[in-house]
Amino acid sequence: MSKSNGLVPSKLHGADVLRTASVGLHTRKLRAALSALGIMIGIAAMVGVLGLSESSKSDLLAQLDRLGTNLLEVRPGDDFFGESSTLPVDAPAMIRRIGPVDEASAASRLDTTVSRTDVSEGTTRNGIEVLATEVD
């Protein structure tokens, strides 16, 4: 009798299948060892990938905890070639449209510092970085 998919059910019992498989393992030891090695490498790769992503996730959460639960700072990074990139002018408006964002404002670093000069010594100490931001 055949099934609807055209396959004939096996006439071997479970014990016969295990006996046949064990004969294959005993006669082809190198193949069995290489198969076991391949399985171990695959499992190790999956554990490594999952561990790496979990480590990155915990690092990101730790950074967010240091910033505070309601403060995120978006800065431009480097492009694919390692050159500095810039954020688009409408980046604050795009960020405001993100669901959980309450407020967003643009800030820009100026090429100047405010420094305290000790008049008696004539040395400059404790420079303060200057940022410009939107009025809102």
Disulfide bonds with the S-S distance in Angstrom:
none
